[in-house]
Amino acid sequence: MMCIRCLALLVGLFFVAVARGQEPHLAAIFPAGGQRGTTVEITFEGKDLKAVRTLFCSHPDITAKKITDNRFAVTIPDTVVDGDYDVWTATLTGLSNPRRLVVGSLPEVNEKEKNDEPATAQEVKLPTVINGKFDPGTDRDYYRFDAGAGQPITFHFRSETLDGAARPAVTLFGPTGKELLHDDGRDAEPMLHFEPRDAGSYLLKVEERAYQKGDNVYRLAIFTGPALVAAFPQVLTRGKTQSVTLYGSGGKPAFQKIQTDVKAPLTADPDGGGVRSNLPK
């Protein structure tokens, strides 16, 4: 016969398991970022997210106001530095897991429906950041933009570092419909550079390379000018001025390496943030 103490222990473990199963899980947010100095409506999905009370961000100046149970108006002050931050939802049963939220300086647009054919491609104006999602996994997104002759353009796709699952295939077509550029599939988040020979309307096709299902949320930045690829060293001592080498590509004239002095602040956000996708002018 089971002793009363053992029975009490099993009952306790059962309720702990039930409680853990009810912990909120944040599966995705859309869009996965916004332009600083604006208010962005963000929707989210997941499990056990009923009666969400609020949305927290790792940057104290980013605030959220509830619109519906799964939609919040997120205000990003202009003083927030470009970079990657985290957001959590809070419910009566606890705090969810974090999801990445990107803050940038470029204008942003959300993907519109029915842009899955060249004839219905979504018109965008450069520079821009496009917030999109491959849904279903076989979805294809087309974007059309105007570019001038000799105008350097950079395309930067992100999903994996935003907790997404999309592995893209990116293809650029010229004004005559000829394929001009295609990523080689080696990078999970490709950055491509292109300099048009002719002015005109260009068509960009983006799709999930393996047509896989999942949280295929992405951000696609299209901008002119040079792109910052890496920096060394990546860690600075607080309060000290150190020499940093910046590595980049694209732009006119193109740059490969620039050395500059950077003074690290005495205090910094422990989140760390991220690098800017384009150099300050």
N, C-alpha and C positions, 0 to 999 in steps of 0.2 A: 504494500500500500504506500502511495506517495505521501511523504510527510507534508505537513501544512507549510513549513518553511520553503520547501522545494516548489510547492504549488504557487506560493506567493511570488517566488522568484520568476517562474515561468510567466505568470500573469504580468509581472512588471516588464519583462523583456518583450512580451507581446505588445503592450501599450507603447513602449519605446519604439518598436519597429513601425507601428502604425503612425506614430508622431513623425518619425523620420520620413515615411512615405508621403506625408503631407507637406513637407518642406517645399516652398515655391522654387520652381526651376525656370529660369529665363532662357528660352531657346534662341530667340532672335529679336532684333530691333530693326526698324526701318523708318527713316534712313539711318545709316550707321554713322552719321555725323552731320555737321552743319557749319555754315560760315559764321565767323565771329562777328558780333554786332547785330545778330538777327535772332528771331525766335522761330524755332523749328517744331512742327508737329511730328512727334515720334510715336509709332505704334509698336506694340510688342506682342509676342506670343510665347507660350510655354505651357507648363503644367502647374496645377494648384496655384493659379494666379488670380483667383477670385477675390474680390474686395481688396484690390491693391490700394494701399493708403497713400503712398508717395513714391517718388523716384529720387534716389540719391546719386550724386556724382562725386568722383574723387577730387574734382576741383571745386573748392568751396563757393566760388562765384557763379557757377553754373547752377541755375535753379529750374525747378519743374512745377507746373501747375496742372492738376488733373482736369481732363476734359471728359473722358469716359473711363470705364474700368481698364481699358487697354490702350488708351491714347492720352498723351501728355504734351503740353506746350512747354518746350525746353528753351529757356532764354540763355544765350551765350553772349556775355558782355564783350565789347570790343577790346577790353584790356586782357582777355584770356590769350595766352600764348598758343600759337599753332602747335598741335601735337595730338597724341593719343591719350585718352582718359578712360575711366571705367564708370559704368552706371549699374545700379542695383535697384530692384523693386522691393518694397517692404509691404508685407501683408500681415494679417493677424496671427499667422502661424510662423512668421519669421522673415529673415532676409534671404533673398535669392542669390544665386551665383552672379558674378559680374559679366558684363558684355562691353566690348570696346565701343567708344564714341570718339570720333575724330573731329577736331576743330581745325578749320583751314581759313585762308584769307581769300580764296577765289569764290566767285559767284557759283551757286549750286542749283541744279534742277533735278527733279525726280523723273525716272523713266515713265513714259506714258504707255497706256495700253495700245495694242495693235500696231506695234512697231517691228513686227517680225518678218516684214517683207521690204525689199528695197523701195517699192512704190509707196509704202507707208512709213518710211524712215522718219524718225523724230528730228526736227530741225533744232540745232543747238548753236549757240554763238560763243566763239572763243574769246577769252579763256573760260573754262567751266569745269565743274566737277559734277559728274552724272551719278546719281544713286540709283542702282538697278537691282534686279533679281531675276535669275533664270527659273521660271516657274511655268511649266514643268521643266525637268532637266533637259528636254529636247528643245527648249525655247531658244530662239535667236533674236538678238536685239540689233536694230540698224539705227545709226545716227548719221545725219548729214550736216556738213558745215562748210562755210566758205573760207578759202585761204588764198593769200597772195603769193605771187611767184617769188621764190627765194626766201620765204618766211619760215624759219625753223619751227617745227612743232614737236612736242613731246607728248607721248601717251603713257600714262602710268596706271596700271590695273592693280587693285587691291581687293582681297577677299580673305585669304588665309590668316593674315595678321589681324583681321577684324573678327576672328572667330567664325568666319565663313568657310564653306567647303568648295567653292567654285575654282576650277582649274581652267583658265580661258584659252580660247583660240581667237586671236585678234587679226583681222584682215582689213587692209585699206585699199579702196578702189579710187581711181582717178576720175576726172571729168568725163572721159570717154568710156568709162566702165572697165578699163584694164586694171588688173590686180597689180598694185605697186609695192605692197609691204605685207609681210606676214611674220608673226613671231615663230620661233623655232620649236616651241614647246618645252624647252629645258627649264624655264623659270616658272615657279608657281604664281609669281606676281610680276609679269614682264613690264619692262620700261623700254619703249621704242622711240626712236628719233627719226624724223623725216623732214626733208626740205623740198617742197614742191617746185617743179620746174615751171609749171604753168598756173596762172590764177584761175580759180573756178570753184565748182562745187565738188566736194569729196565725200565719199561714202565709207563709213566704218561699220564693219560687222563684228559683233562680239557674241560668242557662244561658249557653252560648257564643253570642254574638249572631249570628255568621255560620256556626255549626256547623262551624268549621274544625278540621282535625286539627292536632296539634302538642303541644308541652309545655304542656298546659293546667292546670298546677298553680296553685292560688290559696290565698289566705288571706282569710277574711271575718271581720272584727271586728264584734261586736254589743255595744254597751255603752250605759249610761245616763250622763247628764251632758253637759257641754260637750265640744266637740272642737277641738283646736288645728289650724288650717288652715295658717297661715304665720307666719313671724317675720322682723322686719327690724331691724337688719341681719342677714345670714345668716353673716357672718364676724366674729370678734372677735379683738382683739389679745391675745396671751398675757400673762397676769399682770395685766391691767387690768380695772377695773370699768367697764362701759359700759351705757348705757340701751338696752333692747331692747323693741320693740313687738310684742306677740303678737296675732294676729288669729284669731278663732274663730267658732263658731256652735253652735247647739243648747244644751241645758241649761236649767235653770230656777232663777234667771232667766237668760235667754240673754245671752251677752256678744259684743260685736263687736270690741272693742279694749281691751287692757290694756298699760300701760307699766310696766316693772319694770327694776331694775338687776341685771345678771348679771356675776359675776366670773369671768373666764376663767382656767383653770389655767395654770401655767407650762409644764407638759408635757401632751400630749394624744396620743391614738391617731391616727396618720397616716391610718388608714382613714376617719376622719371620722364614721362612724356615721350615724344618722338621727334624725328628730324623733319624739317620743312622740305616739301617736295620741289620747291623752286627757290633760287637764291633771292635775297632782298635786292631791290633795285638801288 
